[in-house]
Structure formats: structure tokens, C-alpha cells
Amino acid sequence: MTPIAERPRVYLAGPDVFFPGRSAIFERLLAQCEERGLAGLAPFDGAVAPGQQGASGDALAQRIYEGNLALIRSADAVLANLSSFRGLEPDSGTVFEVGFAIALGKPVVGYGVSERSYASRVADEIPCLPGAGDGALVEAASGVQVEGLGQRLNLMLSRSVRLAPSAGAALDLLLASGFPRPPWPGPDAR
């Protein structure tokens, strides 16, 4: 096995850090990376430096923010859990990390997203109806348009991130793309 320092590094983004079973979740994700010759980077790997564990509030938040950005910068790719979190959308912190990685030119693969369109999932939870004129779906109470276009997520995510049904399948998709050799094929290369 290639030494960990020489393996392609994959940052593990997602709301998993909030779950009671987070240690087991990250152990599984790290093992899936290891099985594929990749080095997984859990978001808390660089969040708080030794001797700074007692920090709280703004100081701790800043250290976590800086630590996670440093990990993303050091990564070769990002694996993102984009499942719905506290509503119909992925975790906002994860979405920020995805955007940051895309801006840095790093490949991002995601998982945990329903095969159904975002609009159909919204219509299951919020009363909606066809809008006047163009027939685009709108929320019945407010008239706010629901993003359509048949995408599984907001188009900014669905067009920038390659999606797979599971973390393992997303890692396989990443490797099948030729990763870690650049250039990374964008969503249009599907």
C-alpha cells in the first residue's frame, strides 16, 4: 500500500460531524477511502490545534473554520454528503465547502441525494401549484417559484458536483474519472 503521505487526499464534507455516531461514520468513510488507495481527511482532523481545546464561542468557531479551509486546500478532491439536513436542502456548511473546493478547481463528488427532482420533493412538503404564465411550480401560499429544470439539487450544485447513490459509489466515480490525473472532467462529461 502506498504510504498515506503519497496517496491522493479526499476531504470528507457533510453534516456527519453533528451526528451522535460521528466517530463510526467517519471510521467507515476513512476505511472506504483506504480501500481505494485514498487518504481521507475528516473535517475535525485540523479543526483545533493541540492546547486549544479549551477555546469556545467565536475563537473556537474561527479555529474550526480555518482548520477546515486548510484541509480543503490540502486535499486533492472532496467527497460531500449532500443529503437533506434540517429541511429539504443539504447542510449549508457542506454547501460552502463544496463551493470553496470548486473555486479552487478541486473535483467534488457527492452522495445522499434522492433520485427525484428537487421540485417534486418540495411539492411533497409544501403546497405548490403551477404559476401564472409559464406554469413554473410556485409555493401556493407565497407565490415563490420553486427551482425546476428537473435537477436533483439546486442547479449550482447539480451542475458542479457529480452525484452517486452512496459514499463508496461516489469514490468509485471519482476514481473512474481518471482522478487524480488532471484535468477533472466536469459534469458535462457524464
Backbone as CSV, one residue per row, in Angstrom:
resi,resn,N_x,N_y,N_z,CA_x,CA_y,CA_z,C_x,C_y,C_z
1,MET,0.843,-1.181,0.000,0.000,0.000,0.000,0.886,1.241,0.000
2,THR,0.494,2.207,-0.779,1.222,3.474,-0.861,1.172,4.178,0.495
3,PRO,2.292,4.731,0.963,2.273,5.470,2.231,1.212,6.573,2.185
4,ILE,0.563,6.813,3.323,-0.542,7.765,3.380,-0.148,9.153,2.880
5,ALA,1.083,9.568,3.115,1.523,10.897,2.679,1.559,11.020,1.163
6,GLU,1.630,9.887,0.457,1.716,9.910,-1.004,0.383,9.622,-1.690
7,ARG,-0.641,9.295,-0.927,-1.950,8.980,-1.501,-2.722,10.260,-1.807
8,PRO,-3.580,10.226,-2.832,-4.466,11.371,-3.062,-5.344,11.591,-1.824
9,ARG,-5.496,12.853,-1.457,-6.218,13.221,-0.235,-7.636,13.686,-0.579
10,VAL,-8.601,13.137,0.154,-10.013,13.447,-0.085,-10.621,13.998,1.203
11,TYR,-11.087,15.241,1.138,-11.751,15.874,2.278,-13.174,15.338,2.382
12,LEU,-13.597,14.978,3.578,-14.906,14.379,3.817,-15.863,15.443,4.356
13,ALA,-16.639,16.039,3.472,-17.561,17.117,3.847,-18.936,16.533,4.140
14,GLY,-19.632,17.145,5.068,-21.002,16.728,5.347,-21.419,17.056,6.762
15,PRO,-22.709,16.897,7.027,-23.219,17.189,8.363,-22.920,16.077,9.371
16,ASP,-22.186,15.067,8.946,-21.902,13.911,9.794,-21.259,14.298,11.127
17,VAL,-20.549,15.419,11.162,-19.892,15.861,12.400,-20.897,16.149,13.516
18,PHE,-22.167,16.346,13.163,-23.183,16.673,14.162,-23.882,15.447,14.730
19,PHE,-23.725,14.292,14.104,-24.483,13.105,14.499,-23.858,12.430,15.717
20,PRO,-24.696,11.826,16.569,-24.158,11.132,17.747,-23.160,10.035,17.375
21,GLY,-23.370,9.339,16.263,-22.474,8.258,15.852,-21.379,8.712,14.908
22,ARG,-20.956,9.975,15.021,-19.989,10.537,14.057,-18.680,9.758,13.986
23,SER,-18.195,9.262,15.091,-16.922,8.531,15.050,-17.035,7.298,14.164
24,ALA,-18.126,6.562,14.306,-18.329,5.368,13.478,-18.538,5.751,12.014
25,ILE,-19.256,6.837,11.768,-19.475,7.295,10.396,-18.141,7.594,9.736
26,PHE,-17.295,8.357,10.429,-16.012,8.721,9.833,-15.071,7.528,9.730
27,GLU,-15.154,6.592,10.658,-14.347,5.373,10.526,-14.706,4.643,9.237
28,ARG,-16.023,4.552,8.928,-16.451,3.884,7.688,-15.971,4.660,6.462
29,LEU,-16.122,5.978,6.483,-15.697,6.786,5.336,-14.181,6.687,5.131
30,LEU,-13.433,6.765,6.220,-11.971,6.654,6.120,-11.573,5.270,5.600
31,ALA,-12.285,4.222,6.044,-11.998,2.868,5.562,-12.305,2.751,4.070
32,GLN,-13.398,3.367,3.615,-13.733,3.325,2.190,-12.663,4.040,1.365
33,CYS,-12.135,5.126,1.875,-11.038,5.810,1.181,-9.815,4.906,1.138
34,GLU,-9.472,4.348,2.275,-8.300,3.468,2.402,-8.386,2.293,1.424
35,GLU,-9.571,1.671,1.319,-9.767,0.534,0.410,-9.472,0.900,-1.045
36,ARG,-9.593,2.177,-1.360,-9.401,2.638,-2.733,-8.055,3.333,-2.927
37,GLY,-7.193,3.229,-1.930,-5.871,3.836,-2.040,-5.863,5.338,-1.843
38,LEU,-6.900,5.851,-1.177,-7.010,7.290,-0.929,-6.825,7.574,0.547
39,ALA,-6.419,8.782,0.877,-6.301,9.219,2.264,-7.459,10.151,2.570
40,GLY,-8.368,9.701,3.425,-9.500,10.532,3.820,-9.085,11.564,4.849
41,LEU,-9.682,12.748,4.746,-9.428,13.830,5.692,-10.742,14.200,6.371
42,ALA,-10.905,13.808,7.620,-12.111,14.164,8.359,-12.041,15.641,8.730
43,PRO,-13.166,16.346,8.729,-13.147,17.784,8.979,-12.573,18.184,10.327
44,PHE,-12.624,17.321,11.295,-12.064,17.684,12.597,-10.598,17.343,12.715
45,ASP,-9.990,16.796,11.655,-8.558,16.467,11.689,-7.696,17.696,11.946
46,GLY,-8.094,18.845,11.443,-7.272,20.044,11.608,-8.014,21.179,12.265
47,ALA,-9.150,20.887,12.882,-10.006,21.953,13.384,-9.437,22.670,14.603
48,VAL,-8.950,21.942,15.567,-8.479,22.570,16.800,-7.082,22.055,17.100
49,ALA,-6.150,22.949,17.147,-4.761,22.576,17.408,-4.598,22.114,18.854
50,PRO,-3.614,21.232,19.093,-3.353,20.802,20.473,-3.135,22.018,21.379
51,GLY,-3.684,21.938,22.575,-3.553,23.037,23.519,-4.620,24.113,23.353
52,GLN,-5.466,23.982,22.309,-6.515,24.982,22.081,-7.903,24.392,22.310
53,GLN,-7.987,23.219,22.885,-9.272,22.563,23.071,-10.194,23.351,23.986
54,GLY,-9.676,24.190,24.853,-10.491,24.942,25.795,-11.166,26.162,25.189
55,ALA,-10.884,26.469,23.947,-11.482,27.641,23.307,-12.986,27.438,23.160
56,SER,-13.712,28.551,23.126,-15.157,28.459,22.952,-15.648,29.652,22.143
57,GLY,-16.903,29.593,21.757,-17.527,30.708,21.059,-16.818,31.088,19.779
58,ASP,-16.609,32.394,19.596,-16.018,32.906,18.361,-14.614,32.349,18.107
59,ALA,-13.814,32.224,19.149,-12.442,31.735,18.961,-12.439,30.303,18.438
60,LEU,-13.286,29.461,19.008,-13.358,28.070,18.562,-13.927,27.999,17.150
61,ALA,-14.966,28.775,16.883,-15.567,28.786,15.549,-14.534,29.186,14.499
62,GLN,-13.724,30.190,14.799,-12.706,30.641,13.857,-11.656,29.564,13.622
63,ARG,-11.257,28.864,14.682,-10.262,27.798,14.530,-10.806,26.644,13.683
64,ILE,-12.068,26.297,13.898,-12.672,25.228,13.100,-12.751,25.653,11.639
65,TYR,-13.203,26.868,11.400,-13.306,27.414,10.041,-11.952,27.388,9.336
66,GLU,-10.938,27.932,9.980,-9.599,27.977,9.386,-9.033,26.572,9.190
67,GLY,-9.267,25.686,10.163,-8.769,24.316,10.051,-9.404,23.568,8.888
68,ASN,-10.716,23.731,8.720,-11.388,23.040,7.625,-10.984,23.612,6.269
69,LEU,-10.830,24.929,6.174,-10.367,25.505,4.907,-8.959,25.016,4.572
70,ALA,-8.110,24.910,5.579,-6.750,24.411,5.342,-6.794,22.962,4.860
71,LEU,-7.675,22.153,5.431,-7.801,20.765,4.983,-8.302,20.686,3.542
72,ILE,-9.277,21.524,3.199,-9.785,21.515,1.821,-8.684,21.942,0.860
73,ARG,-7.925,22.986,1.229,-6.806,23.421,0.370,-5.791,22.302,0.178
74,SER,-5.567,21.511,1.226,-4.559,20.443,1.151,-5.083,19.197,0.445
75,ALA,-6.386,19.114,0.260,-6.990,17.934,-0.358,-6.856,17.990,-1.875
76,ASP,-6.953,16.824,-2.475,-6.950,16.714,-3.933,-8.371,16.655,-4.481
77,ALA,-9.335,16.310,-3.618,-10.737,16.199,-4.016,-11.597,16.293,-2.767
78,VAL,-12.910,16.394,-2.977,-13.864,16.448,-1.869,-14.961,15.418,-2.101
79,LEU,-15.287,14.672,-1.052,-16.421,13.766,-1.014,-17.444,14.433,-0.111
80,ALA,-18.640,14.743,-0.642,-19.623,15.529,0.107,-20.923,14.767,0.324
81,ASN,-21.324,14.673,1.589,-22.629,14.132,1.943,-23.631,15.271,1.729
82,LEU,-24.422,15.182,0.659,-25.361,16.237,0.303,-26.803,15.848,0.612
83,SER,-26.977,14.926,1.547,-28.332,14.546,1.943,-29.024,15.737,2.598
84,SER,-30.349,15.708,2.565,-31.116,16.786,3.198,-30.795,16.813,4.683
85,PHE,-30.657,18.017,5.218,-30.280,18.183,6.617,-31.100,19.325,7.200
86,ARG,-31.902,19.014,8.175,-32.776,20.008,8.819,-33.683,20.717,7.816
87,GLY,-34.183,19.976,6.855,-35.078,20.545,5.852,-34.930,19.825,4.527
88,LEU,-35.121,20.554,3.435,-35.093,19.966,2.096,-33.772,20.174,1.364
89,GLU,-32.854,20.860,1.983,-31.581,21.196,1.338,-30.421,20.542,2.079
90,PRO,-29.268,20.403,1.417,-28.074,19.919,2.121,-27.629,20.917,3.189
91,ASP,-26.807,20.451,4.098,-26.226,21.284,5.149,-25.522,22.488,4.543
92,SER,-25.803,23.679,5.049,-25.238,24.901,4.469,-23.717,24.956,4.581
93,GLY,-23.152,24.434,5.668,-21.697,24.404,5.791,-21.059,23.513,4.739
94,THR,-21.703,22.387,4.462,-21.212,21.475,3.431,-21.282,22.145,2.065
95,VAL,-22.381,22.841,1.799,-22.526,23.544,0.521,-21.433,24.603,0.376
96,PHE,-21.106,25.313,1.458,-19.999,26.283,1.413,-18.693,25.571,1.064
97,GLU,-18.432,24.439,1.720,-17.192,23.700,1.461,-17.121,23.214,0.019
98,VAL,-18.247,22.770,-0.517,-18.297,22.345,-1.921,-17.942,23.524,-2.824
99,GLY,-18.566,24.674,-2.593,-18.277,25.855,-3.414,-16.825,26.283,-3.310
100,PHE,-16.277,26.223,-2.113,-14.876,26.585,-1.908,-13.963,25.648,-2.701
101,ALA,-14.248,24.350,-2.629,-13.434,23.369,-3.361,-13.558,23.576,-4.869
102,ILE,-14.766,23.816,-5.360,-14.967,24.062,-6.790,-14.189,25.300,-7.212
103,ALA,-14.234,26.349,-6.391,-13.496,27.583,-6.713,-11.994,27.330,-6.775
104,LEU,-11.518,26.372,-5.994,-10.088,26.016,-6.020,-9.756,25.058,-7.167
105,GLY,-10.762,24.644,-7.927,-10.545,23.738,-9.053,-10.429,22.279,-8.654
106,LYS,-10.933,21.928,-7.471,-10.844,20.548,-6.999,-12.098,19.771,-7.412
107,PRO,-11.945,18.513,-7.783,-13.127,17.715,-8.107,-13.941,17.434,-6.849
108,VAL,-15.255,17.448,-7.016,-16.166,17.154,-5.909,-17.164,16.107,-6.371
109,VAL,-17.310,15.058,-5.567,-18.337,14.059,-5.788,-19.241,14.060,-4.563
110,GLY,-20.538,13.879,-4.807,-21.498,13.914,-3.719,-22.333,12.654,-3.666
111,TYR,-22.986,12.478,-2.536,-23.859,11.325,-2.333,-24.968,11.702,-1.362
112,GLY,-25.950,10.803,-1.249,-27.031,11.010,-0.293,-28.204,11.807,-0.841
113,VAL,-28.239,12.017,-2.154,-29.271,12.837,-2.777,-30.315,11.936,-3.430
114,SER,-31.567,12.216,-3.166,-32.660,11.460,-3.770,-32.552,11.514,-5.292
115,GLU,-33.010,10.458,-5.935,-33.044,10.419,-7.399,-34.143,11.329,-7.947
116,ARG,-35.090,11.696,-7.099,-36.208,12.539,-7.530,-35.758,13.988,-7.682
117,SER,-36.505,14.744,-8.442,-36.157,16.154,-8.641,-36.403,16.947,-7.360
118,TYR,-35.662,18.031,-7.230,-35.835,18.920,-6.086,-37.268,19.448,-6.057
119,ALA,-37.790,19.856,-7.211,-39.141,20.417,-7.271,-40.173,19.407,-6.777
120,SER,-40.039,18.140,-7.142,-41.018,17.140,-6.695,-40.927,16.931,-5.186
121,ARG,-39.733,16.999,-4.630,-39.578,16.849,-3.177,-40.175,18.047,-2.450
122,VAL,-39.983,19.259,-2.994,-40.579,20.448,-2.384,-42.099,20.331,-2.420
123,ALA,-42.659,19.918,-3.562,-44.108,19.810,-3.706,-44.707,18.778,-2.748
124,ASP,-43.911,17.791,-2.323,-44.390,16.822,-1.330,-44.525,17.446,0.060
125,GLU,-43.746,18.487,0.331,-43.692,19.083,1.667,-44.433,20.412,1.786
126,ILE,-44.528,21.156,0.684,-45.125,22.487,0.696,-46.198,22.526,-0.393
127,PRO,-47.405,22.984,-0.065,-48.416,23.087,-1.129,-47.908,23.977,-2.274
128,CYS,-47.937,23.424,-3.493,-47.457,24.139,-4.678,-48.491,24.035,-5.795
129,LEU,-48.365,24.924,-6.764,-49.230,24.901,-7.932,-48.501,25.527,-9.099
130,PRO,-48.987,25.271,-10.315,-48.340,25.888,-11.477,-48.524,27.406,-11.433
131,GLY,-47.456,28.125,-11.729,-47.513,29.584,-11.717,-48.231,30.132,-12.936
132,ALA,-48.669,31.363,-12.824,-49.339,32.033,-13.940,-48.340,32.266,-15.070
133,GLY,-48.788,32.116,-16.272,-47.928,32.395,-17.426,-47.119,31.207,-17.862
134,ASP,-45.973,31.003,-17.225,-45.059,29.956,-17.704,-45.320,28.579,-17.088
135,GLY,-46.185,28.485,-16.098,-46.517,27.213,-15.489,-45.470,26.666,-14.546
136,ALA,-44.415,27.457,-14.274,-43.383,27.003,-13.337,-44.009,26.793,-11.961
137,LEU,-43.562,25.783,-11.262,-44.083,25.463,-9.943,-43.793,26.606,-8.975
138,VAL,-44.832,26.995,-8.211,-44.670,28.031,-7.193,-45.299,27.550,-5.896
139,GLU,-44.810,28.074,-4.777,-45.423,27.788,-3.489,-46.795,28.454,-3.472
140,ALA,-47.822,27.699,-3.100,-49.190,28.209,-3.140,-49.389,29.429,-2.242
141,ALA,-48.827,29.406,-1.041,-49.065,30.488,-0.084,-48.326,31.771,-0.441
142,SER,-47.118,31.658,-0.966,-46.290,32.847,-1.178,-46.096,33.225,-2.641
143,GLY,-46.322,32.277,-3.542,-46.059,32.533,-4.957,-44.591,32.455,-5.326
144,VAL,-43.742,32.069,-4.364,-42.304,31.961,-4.623,-42.059,30.767,-5.538
145,GLN,-41.318,31.003,-6.595,-41.031,29.949,-7.568,-40.119,28.885,-6.959
146,VAL,-40.402,27.634,-7.299,-39.572,26.502,-6.903,-38.677,26.191,-8.092
147,GLU,-37.363,26.149,-7.838,-36.450,25.873,-8.944,-36.809,24.554,-9.598
148,GLY,-37.000,24.601,-10.892,-37.380,23.417,-11.654,-36.193,22.843,-12.389
149,LEU,-36.329,22.719,-13.682,-35.285,22.213,-14.572,-34.964,20.743,-14.360
150,GLY,-35.743,20.055,-13.525,-35.571,18.628,-13.344,-34.330,18.210,-12.589
151,GLN,-33.651,19.129,-11.946,-32.415,18.805,-11.241,-32.701,18.198,-9.870
152,ARG,-31.774,17.395,-9.381,-31.930,16.752,-8.071,-31.625,17.709,-6.925
153,LEU,-30.860,18.744,-7.195,-30.500,19.788,-6.230,-30.557,21.124,-6.960
154,ASN,-30.338,22.198,-6.233,-30.194,23.495,-6.875,-29.191,23.352,-8.008
155,LEU,-29.452,24.007,-9.126,-28.614,23.818,-10.317,-27.142,24.140,-10.070
156,MET,-26.842,25.031,-9.151,-25.437,25.346,-8.884,-24.703,24.144,-8.284
157,LEU,-25.413,23.297,-7.567,-24.806,22.061,-7.064,-24.887,20.952,-8.102
158,SER,-26.058,20.784,-8.700,-26.219,19.658,-9.622,-25.340,19.788,-10.864
159,ARG,-24.936,20.984,-11.227,-24.087,21.168,-12.400,-22.596,21.173,-12.053
160,SER,-22.236,21.280,-10.781,-20.819,21.338,-10.424,-20.313,20.086,-9.723
161,VAL,-21.221,19.270,-9.208,-20.858,18.094,-8.417,-21.393,16.849,-9.113
162,ARG,-20.552,15.848,-9.242,-21.008,14.563,-9.786,-21.611,13.770,-8.634
163,LEU,-22.810,13.222,-8.848,-23.558,12.564,-7.785,-23.594,11.053,-7.958
164,ALA,-23.567,10.359,-6.831,-23.665,8.911,-6.793,-24.577,8.540,-5.622
165,PRO,-25.092,7.319,-5.595,-26.038,6.953,-4.541,-25.431,6.753,-3.149
166,SER,-24.145,6.495,-3.059,-23.513,6.242,-1.759,-22.101,6.816,-1.753
167,ALA,-21.514,6.886,-0.569,-20.144,7.388,-0.459,-19.177,6.517,-1.258
168,GLY,-19.307,5.206,-1.127,-18.423,4.301,-1.870,-18.570,4.468,-3.374
169,ALA,-19.820,4.576,-3.840,-20.057,4.769,-5.275,-19.511,6.119,-5.737
170,ALA,-19.590,7.140,-4.885,-19.038,8.454,-5.246,-17.517,8.374,-5.363
171,LEU,-16.876,7.665,-4.454,-15.421,7.496,-4.545,-15.052,6.714,-5.800
172,ASP,-15.845,5.701,-6.137,-15.601,4.936,-7.369,-15.766,5.831,-8.596
173,LEU,-16.773,6.690,-8.584,-16.986,7.633,-9.677,-15.790,8.573,-9.816
174,LEU,-15.287,9.041,-8.695,-14.105,9.906,-8.695,-12.929,9.188,-9.348
175,LEU,-12.684,7.958,-8.941,-11.560,7.199,-9.492,-11.776,6.847,-10.959
176,ALA,-13.012,6.549,-11.346,-13.308,6.203,-12.736,-13.106,7.387,-13.675
177,SER,-13.125,8.587,-13.134,-12.948,9.794,-13.951,-11.489,10.020,-14.341
178,GLY,-10.601,9.187,-13.802,-9.183,9.381,-14.072,-8.468,10.059,-12.927
179,PHE,-9.199,10.415,-11.874,-8.596,11.031,-10.693,-7.484,10.126,-10.188
180,PRO,-6.361,10.625,-9.794,-6.040,12.026,-9.533,-5.381,12.779,-10.682
181,ARG,-5.414,12.214,-11.884,-4.779,12.911,-13.000,-5.674,14.052,-13.480
182,PRO,-5.143,15.266,-13.603,-5.935,16.356,-14.159,-6.018,16.190,-15.678
183,PRO,-6.907,16.839,-16.375,-7.935,17.699,-15.778,-9.135,16.891,-15.353
184,TRP,-9.829,17.393,-14.372,-11.051,16.777,-13.878,-12.162,17.016,-14.887
185,PRO,-12.850,15.939,-15.314,-13.963,16.143,-16.236,-15.145,16.746,-15.507
186,GLY,-15.682,17.828,-16.000,-16.826,18.481,-15.382,-18.100,17.696,-15.580
187,PRO,-19.215,18.193,-15.063,-20.494,17.490,-15.163,-20.917,17.191,-16.597
188,ASP,-20.513,18.007,-17.561,-20.914,17.783,-18.935,-20.245,16.548,-19.529
189,ALA,-19.236,16.007,-18.868,-18.531,14.826,-19.376,-19.203,13.529,-18.906
190,ARG,-20.395,13.637,-18.321,-21.095,12.458,-17.787,-21.409,11.465,-18.843
